[in-house]
Amino acid sequence: MKTCRYIQNKFCRILMFVVLTSITYNSIYSQTAEKKALLVAIGKYPESGGWASINSSNDVKIIKASLLSQGFKEENILTLTEENATKKNILETINTQWYNKLKKSDIAYFQFSGHGQQTADKDGDEIDGYDECIVPFDSPKKYVPGVYEGQNLITDDEIRESFTKIRQKLGPTGHMIVMLDACHSGTGTRGNPLARGTAEVMASETYIQSNGQKVNQKENNKLNKESSVSEKGLAPMVSFFGSAQNQLNYEMTNDQGEHFGSLSYAFSKHLSQLKPNESYRGLFEKIKIEMSNIAPMQQPQAEGDLDMEVMNGKALGNAAFFSVVNISSNKEITINAGYLHGVFEGSKIGFFAPETRDISSVKPMLVGEVIKSSPSTCKIQPQGDFDDSAVKKSWVYVTEKSFGKILVPLQILIKDTALITKLKTKLAQYPFVQLDGPNPKLIISDDPNSKPGSQTLILRTSDDFELANIKIQNDQIDYFTLAKSIKNFAQGIFLRKLELEGVNLNLSFKLMKVVSSSTGTTVEEYIPDETGAIKIHVGETVQVSVKNNGIKAAYFNLIDIQPDNQFKVILPGSSNTPEEMKVLPDQELLIKDQWNIGEPFGAEIFKLVASDKPLDLKNAFGTRGSVNQSPFEKLFSETYGDEFFKTRGSNPVNLSSSDIHIVSTSFIIVK
């Protein structure tokens, strides 16, 4: 027994040593591990290089704001911009200055905003025969045999080599995030509107022609062999790309008229609104949905372990409330939230006593309206007098959310100048139409198939979805069809922008593929591919599975928004009532309704709208003004009225705080 007690005591001492060592290690780690970033942005390339000027410097502003919100310190964010960002300086900064600042277990963030280009694949590791490159300041656009053949481009192979060294230094307990907001950025670490790059390849005509003949001969491609780079001992890395390797990458414009890289904006916005313990897959899903609205012509990509928690579990979750940063001499109040947090001009703000967690039945000490919104702060005009000291300590909530203005940038590209003037005069009367604005979402062009005496114009989206044929007879334009088509498109934009989080509601849903066999019919969950995208083929049949993760029973509707922004309410269906669309806490339902997937091809969104009361968005169309409508149903139905679009071009779209929860899932329809 004495021996047993000795062994037991020895085991306890060993166990205590392990526990204390673990506590000490974690304590040291929490004090020493840091978050460090390198941001490279080039927007003003030399004119002699042939590149268009873009707005990459704006990306730095919003990316820095979102990184600071995630615990990055100002002194740990290196920037390399414009003429300083030559090939030599970029590689030296990565391999020396930034490398030396990093240490084991750090979190490293790298971003490139600028032009992208493809060049001839030198080592056969690319399926398409081209290396994806970022374009430094000193790399011209044109291939000139014997003079300039892309030697100043930075290829994906060079990037991978540098990042492998950094990942080795960070070690398995470190972490690396890479974001490339440039054309042809997909696979960047593997080896009209402003476009960040070009479709013009940096290669000889001979190479381009011969490559087209053997691009599909995968047996000649090294990608089919095992990677020579071992992941053992390396920090995990997750990468985001603004577009696929065969796509251009376009800029977007926000309500304030500022231009950003579409990926930079989407990433910054949703990193700033990050939830505790959120995974990269959840973050990327929000990025995809955001970009389907602001950059519909491109498909963002992601690589790495997307099911890992953001920043390896060391990200800071977004607070449930905001705080007062400053009260100016003229009594304007600044809070620590801006348009990256979804707080736009026109939002209504409430200031509550500290520790107020449920504002549904509590009166605020002060209310106000957002009059100016910047990336991470906004200015509020308070209504009435207030005690400065009390307001400085208050918890701040958005009581009425603004979704920004509904504006459709439109461009007219027709030959008849007199007809252009006529169209502009008429369209200027619609406040939801922005003529000749940057990054047009709609284009009016001549119909090449028009016959004499029956001229028609085509209204199409910027990504080439044809929305309507506008007839012109006896010099009379079919303005009714034109206005209706533009308005329907604007309604789709409004629905894509809808994001709400219920106080006590939390629903999620999954897309399920219906599989038929000789033994019967089953369903299986759609799994994202290696780029993080769910792809559904035309002709497949889908169902949805809805789960209630909240503490209250919830009623839900499901909206389908097509790639061309046309939409419809698909749940409740013809055989369902709003009362039947109910899911209890912790319950998961497989909805019996099935939908057959058809064209158009592109990014489609299913949007689940949940409420604590039965919700009927389909019937809301025919019951405008009903006293029984919820605030959300009322707003939804108003978007079908002409009065809504007579004023909304100059005013934000607002919704009062209510128990509404909206969650979206995106997928790509392919052949």
N, C-alpha and C positions, 0 to 999 in steps of 0.2 A: 504493500500500500504506500510505503514511503517513496518507493521508486516512481510509482504512478503519480504521486503528488508532486514530485520533483519535475517529472516530464510535463505535468499540467502547468506548473508555475513557470517553467521555461517557455512553454508555448505561449502563455499569457504575456511574458516579457517580450517575446518576438512579435506577437500580435500588436502590443502597445507600441513597439518600435516602428512597425510598418505604418500604423495609424498616424503617429507623430511625424514620421518622415513624409507621409502623404500630405498632412496638414501643412508642414513647413514648406514642401515643394509648391503646393498650391498657393500659399501665401506669397512666396517669392515670385512665382510665375505671375500672379495677379498684379504685382508691383512692377515687374520688369517688362512683360510683353506689351508692345505698343503697336499702334496702327499708323502706317506710313504710306504715303501716296506719291506717285509721279504722274503729272498731267502734262501731256504734249499736245499743243493746239496750234494749227497753222491755218490761217484764213486769208492772209494777204500774200499770196505767192508772187514772185517777180513777174511782171508783164511779159518778159522775154520767154518765160517758161510755157506760156500758153494756157495756164490754168485760170479758171474763173475764180473771183474772190468769193469766199463764203464766210460764215459767221461763227467760226470755231471759238473765238475769244469769249463769246457769250456762254459756250458750254462750260468753260472754266468757272464762271460765276456760279452757275447752278450746281455743278458737281461739287465745288468746294463747300457750298452751303449744306448740301446733303451729307457730305463726309463729316463736316464739323458737327452736325446733329447726331452722328454716329460715334462720336468720341475721338475723332482725329484732331490733333492739335495743329494750329496754324503753322508752327515751325516744322512740323513733320510732313507738310505738303509741298513738294518741289514742283515748280512749273517751268516748262521750256516752251517758249512761244515764238511764232513768226520767224524772223531771219536767224534767230539763234538755234532754231530746230533743223539744222543741217543733218545729213546722214551721220557724219563724224560725231557731232555733238550729241545726237540722240543716243547712239550706241555707247559713247563714252560715259554719258550720264547714267544710262542703265547699268553698264558693266563696272563702273567705278564709283561715281558719287553716290548714287542710290544704293548700289550694292554694299558699299562701306557703311552706310547708315543703318542698314538692316541687320538684325541679329536673330538668333534662334528663337522660334515661337512667335515672332512678330506676324502681324497681318499686313500684307502688301497689296496695294491697289494701283494698277496701271491703266491709264487711259490715253488713247490717241484719237484726236478729232482733226480731221483733215481730209485730203483727197486720197483715194485708193485706186489701184490700177493692177491689171494682170500682166504678167510677163512670161516668157518661155520657161517651162519647167526644165531645170538643169539636171536633176537627178532622178527623174521618173517616178516621184512619189505622189503625184497628183493624178487622179482619175481623169480629169478634164484636160490634162496636158499643160496646165498653166499654174504658175505660182501666184498666190495672192500677195500683194505688196501694199505697204503704206508709203505715201509719197512725202519725202522730206522737202524742206524749203528749196533745196538746190537740185531737184530732179525735174527736168523739163518733161513735157507731155509727149512730144513726138519722137518716134524712132527714126534715127538717121544713121544708115549703115556706115560703119567706120568712124562715126563722129560721136553719136550718143546712142547707146544700146541698153540703157537702163542701169548703168553701173551705180547710180546714186539712189536707186530704189532700195528699200529694206524689205527683203522677202520674208515669207512666213518661216522659212528654214532658219534664217538669221535670228528672228524673234524667238523661235523655239529654243535655239541654242543658248541665248542670253537668259531666258526665263528658267531653263533647266538649272543653270548655275545658281540663280536666286532661290529656286525651290530647294536646292540642296542645302543652301545656307539656312533657310528658314526651318528646315527639318520637318518631320512628320507632325510635330505639334504646332507648326506654323500654318499659314494659309495665304493663298494668292488669288486675287480677283483681277481679271483682265477685261477691259471694255474697248472695243474698236468701233468707233462711229465713223465709218468711211465706206465707200463703195467696194464691192467684192471682198467684204471683211469676213464673210463666212469661211471657216477653216483657217483664219488668219494666224492662229497659234499652232495649228497642225502644220504645219508646214506653210423750158418752161419754168418749173420750180427749180431752185438751186440743187444740183446734184453734187454729191461729194465724191467725185471721181469721173471716170469716163469708160465708155464701152470700147475705146480704142486701145488695143493691146500693144504693149511694148515688146514687139517681136517682128521679125521679118515676114514678108508676105509668103515666102517659101515655107517657113515654119508653120504659119497659120493654116495654109492649105494642106500640108502633109499631116498636121495634127488632127485636122477634121476627119481624116480618113482612118486614123487609128485610135481615136479617143475612146472607142468602146471596146478595144482589144485589151481587156483587163488582165489577161495572162501576161502581158508585157509590163504590167504596172506594179511597182514595188509596194503599193498599198495593200496588196494581197499577202504580203509577207509580214511576219511578226515585227512589231516596232522594235527598233534597236535601242530605244530609250526605256530603261527600266524605271518604274514608278517607286521602287523600293527606296526608302530613305528620303523621298521628296515630299515637300509640302503639298497637300491637295490643292488643286487649282480649278476654278470655275470661270468660264469665259462667256461673254456676251458679244454678239455681233449685230450691227445695224441692218444687215441684209445678207441674203445668200450669196455664195461666191459668184453667181452669174447675174447678180442684180445691181442696179444703181441704188444709191442711198440718198434720200431727199431730206431737205430741211423742212421744219414746220414753223408756223407763226402763232404765238399765243394771243389772247385777247388784248394785251398791252401793245401789240405790234412788234414784239421782239422775236428775233429769229434764232432758232436753236437746231442742233442736230436732233433728229427725231428720237434716236435711242437715248441720247444724253438727257433729253427732257423726260422721257418715260421712266428711265432708270432713276433719275434724281427725285422725281415726284414720288415714286413708290418706295424708294429707300427712305425718304423722309417720313413716310407714313407706315413704316414697317411695324408689324405686330411681333410681340415676344414669341420666340421659338419658331418663327416663320422659316420655311425652307426656301432654297433657291428655286425649286419648281413652282412654289406658290408665288414668289416674287416675279418669276418669268411669265407666269400666266397673266398677271396684271400688266406686265410690260407689253405682251402680245395684244391684249385687248385695247390698251391705250394706243398702240401704234396702228391698229386696224382703223382707228379714227383719224389720227394725225398724219399717218404715212401709209395709206392703203396700197401703194404700189410695191411695197417691199415686205418681206417676211423675215423678222428677226430670228436669229439663231442663238443657241446656247450649247455649251459643252461642259463636261465634267460631272461630278456627282451632284446632280440637281436635288436629290433628296436630303442632302446635308443641310443643316441649319445655316442660315446666312452668317458669314464671317466665322464659321466653325463654332457657332453658338455664342459668340462674343459680341453680337450686335446689340444695340440698345433699342428696346421696344419703344414705340411711340406712346407718349403719355395720353391718358384719357382726357385731360384738360390742358389748357394753355395758361401761360402766365404773363403778367404785365412786365414789360421791359423798361418802359419810360413813360412819364407824363410830362408833356411839354408845357411851356409857359402859357400857351394859348389853349391848354387843356385837351389837346389831342393825345390819345392814348396809343402807345405802340405795344403790340403783343408779339410773342415768339412763334408766330405762325404766318405763313404767306401762301402764295399760289401753289408752291410745291406740296403744301399740306391740304390743298383743296379749298383754301379760304380765299375766295375771289371778291372783287369789288361788288358791293351791293349785299353782301352777307350780313345778317343781323346777329349781333353779339350780345351775350348776357354775362354780367359779372356777379358771381355768387360768393357767399361766405365760404371760407376755407373748409375742406372736408365735405363739401356738398357733392354727393355722388349720383344722386337721382334728381334731375332738374324738372321732371315732369309735373311735380306738384309743388314746386318751390318758386317763389317770386324772386327775381334777381334784384340786387341792390342798385343796379344800374344797367341800362341797355344802350346800345349804340349801333352804328353802321360802318362797315369797312368802306373807306373813301380812297385808299391807295394800297395796293397789294404788291409786294416784292417777293423774291424767292422764299425767304425764311422769316420775314416780318411783315406786318401790315399796320396801317394807321387807322384809328377808329375815331369817328366823330360821336362823342357821347351825347345823349339826350337828357339834359337837365344838369343841375349842380350835383357835386359829389365830394366825398371826403377822400383826399388823396391817399392818406395812410391806409384806409380801409380797402380802397380799390387796388393798391399795390400788392396787398396780401391775398387778393381774391383769386378764386379759381374761375377761369374763363372758358365759356362754352359757345359753340355756334348754335344759336337757337333757330335760325332760318338760313338754310344753305343756299347759296347762289351757285348755279351751274354755268355761269358766264353767259355771254351773249350768243344768240343763235345767228350766225352770219355765214353765208355761203359765198366764198370767193369765186367769181365767175369771169371767164375770159371769152371774148368774141373773136373768132378767127375765120372771118369770111372775106371774100374779095370785094364785095359791093360796099363802098365806103358810105354811100347814102343810107343803105340798109343798116349798117353799123350804128350810125347816128340815130336812126329811128328806134332801133332796139334799145340802145342805151337810154334814150329819153323815157321809154316806157319802163324799163327795168329799174331805173333810178327811183321810181315810185314805190318800189318794194323795199322796206327797210331791212329785210333779212338777206338782201343781195348786196354783195360787195364787188363792185365793178373794177376790173383791172388791178385787183389786189395781188399780193405775192402768193405764190403757191396755190393757184386756182384748183378748186375741187370739181368744178363743172366747166365745160367748154362747149360753146356753140360754134359749129362749123358747117361748111357747105356739104350738101349731100352729092357725092360724085355721080350718083345714078339719077339725078334729077333730069326730067325731060322738059323741053321747051313748053311753057304755058302751065307747068305744074311744079314749080320750084318748091323744094323742101330743104329745111335745115335739120341738122342732127344735134340733139342735146345728149352729151355723153359725160361720163365721169373722167377724171384725170387718169384713171387706170383703165380706160377704154371700155367701160360698160355703157352700152347705148340705152338711154332712158326714154327717149321720145323722138318722133319725127314731127317737125313743126311745119305745117303746110302754109304756103303763101299763094293765095288766089286773088286775082284782081288787085294786087298790091296790098292785100289785107293779110296781116299775120295772125295766126291762131294763137293769140296771147293766152287764152284760157288753158289750153294744153300745156303751154310753156310754163305759166305760173304754177299750175297744179303740180307739174313734174318737179319743179324746183322746190316747191313747198314740201312735197312728200320726201324728197331727199333731205331737206332740213329737219324734218321730223325724225328721220333715221339718225342724223347726227346728234340730235337731242337725246335719243334713247341710248346711243352708245356712251354718252357722257354721264349717264345716270349712275351715281355711286352713292349708296346710303348704307349706314350701319345701324341696325336696330339696337335699342337699349337692352332688351331682354330676348332678342331674336338672333338666331345664328343657324342658318341653314347652309347646306352644301349639296351638290349633286354631281353625278357621274354620267358620262355617256356610255351606253351599252350597245354592243353590236349584236344583232339578231342573227343567229347561225342556224341554218336549216340543214338537216341530214336525214338519212333514211330512218333513223331511230326517233326523230322528232325535232323540236325546235328548242334551242337553248340561247342564253345571252352571256356575253363575256365583255368585261370592261375594256374600253379602248385604252391602249398604252401609248404614251408619247414615244416618238422615235428618238434617235441619237441627237437630234437637234432641238429636242424639247417640244416638238409640235405633234399634235394629233392630226392624222391625215385620214380622211374618209373618202372612199371611192364612190363616184356616181353609181347609183343603183343599189347601194347598201341600205339596209333598214336599221334604224336605231330606236332605242328606248332610253328613258332616263330613270335613274335611281336617286331619290331624294331622301336626305337624312337631316333630322332635327338635332343639332348640337346644342341648342339653347335650353332655357328653363321654362319656356312657355309653349303651349300648343300654337301652331302657325298654319295659316292658309297661304296658298301660293298660286301664282300664275307663271306661265312660261312664254317668253317672247323670242321669236326667231328673227335675227337681223341678218339679211343676206349680204354677200360681198358688194352688191350694188346699192346698199343702204335701204332697199325695200324690206319691209318687215310685216309680221303678222303675229297675233296672239294665238299660240297653238295649244295652250292649256289655260282654262278648261276647254276641252274639245266639244264637239257637237253632242257627245253622249255623257258629258260631265256637268255637274252643277258647281258653282263656286264653293258651296258648303262641303262638297266631296273632296275638294283639293286641300285636305287637312293632314298634317303630320304631327304626332305627339312627341314630347321630349324623349330623346334617345331612340326614337323609332326611325327605321329606314324602310322606305316604300319603293317597290319597283312599279312604276306607272305602266298600266296596260297599253296605253296609246302607243302606236308605232308610226314612224315617219320614214318615208322613202327619200333618200338624198338624191337631189338632181342638180342641174346647173343653175346659176352660173358658177364657174370655178373661182376659187379664191378663199379669203379668210371670212368665215361665218361665225356668228356669235349666238349662243343661247343665253338668255338673261332671265334668271329666276327672281321674281319679285314676291317677297313674303310680307304678310301683315298679321297682326293679332286678331283681325276680324276678316270675315269672308271678303274676297277681293274679286272684282269682275271687270277686268280691263277691256275685254271684248265688247261687252254691252255698254261700257262707258262711252263708246262712240255715238250711241244713239240716245244717250240720256244726259246730255250736257245741261249743267245747271241744276241737276237733281239735288234736293236737300239731303238725300240719304248717302250721297257720295262722300268717301273719305277725302282728305286733302290731296292724297296722291292720285286717286281716281279723277278728281276734279282737274288737277293739273294735266294728267294724261289725256283726258278728253278735250281740254282746252287747246291742245296742240293741233287739233283738227279744225279749229275754227279760224275763220279769216281774221277776226279781231286780234287773235293772238299774234299773228304774223304782221299785223299792221303796226305793232308797237315794239315787238321783241327784238327788232334789229338794233335798237338803241338802248334797250334795258336788259339787265340780267334776268335769267329765269330762276326763280326762287321757290323753295318748298319749306313750309314750316316743319319744325321738329316733330316727328311722330314715330310710332313704332313700325317703321318700314325697314326691311332689310333686303338689299339687292346683291346678288352674287352672279358672276358671269363665267362662262367657259367658252373658249375659242377653239376652232378646228379649221383645217384647210380642206376644201373640196378639190379632189384631184380626179383625173381621168381614170 
